[in-house]
Amino acid sequence: MAQKASGKDPNFSYKRVALVFGILAGFLIALALFLNIPLAAGKSVILKTLPVDPFDPLRGQYMAIRYEINTIPLVKGANEGITVYVLLRENENKTWDYASASTERPKEGIFIKGDIETIKKKEMAVKYGIEQYFFERGGQLPSQNITVEAKVDRSGRARIVQLLHNMEPVEIEFRKGPMLIS
């Protein structure tokens, strides 16, 4: 193999660029896998929701979701901004409710991990990262009797699988006629 008089390999810079792109691609693949672990290996739970104004014209087409488990009783050692683990129990309606909560990760049972946003008197507001559901522009969803099927992995991370209306999968209806594009 011939080298330049300087003694440097002419393909060295191409190899560095390929290495950087390889590392970047590996990082993106690892991130995608990490974010989808709850969907692949999680336990399916159905959570009850409370109605919230579902659309925001500034942020796009989405539904803001508030769960019954967003407000739970205050637990010992709770402070705003820390992680809390909410143990869930399945009820007779096949939905999952609050059973208990702790700042320590449970050793067994189905639990969801959240961050304490606010504490008021004997209650705390908890956010789980599944409070928004995005869908195609122009879609219309029912806003009453909505439940969410989510998957929760062994570490408590959750991802939305689908919305349910009266315990049946939601079918998004799209407005007929021309849509305004802004």
Buried (B, 14 or more C-beta within 10 A) or exposed (E): EEEEEEEEEEEEEEEEEEEEEEEEEEEEEEEEEEEBBBBEEBBEBBBBBEEEEBEEEEEEBBBBBEBBBBBBEBBEEBEEEEEBBBBBEEEEEEBBBBBBBBBEEBEEEBBBBBBBEEEEEEEBBBEBEBBEBEBEEBBEBBBEEBBBBBBBBEEBBBBBBEBBBEEEEBEEEEEEEEEEEE
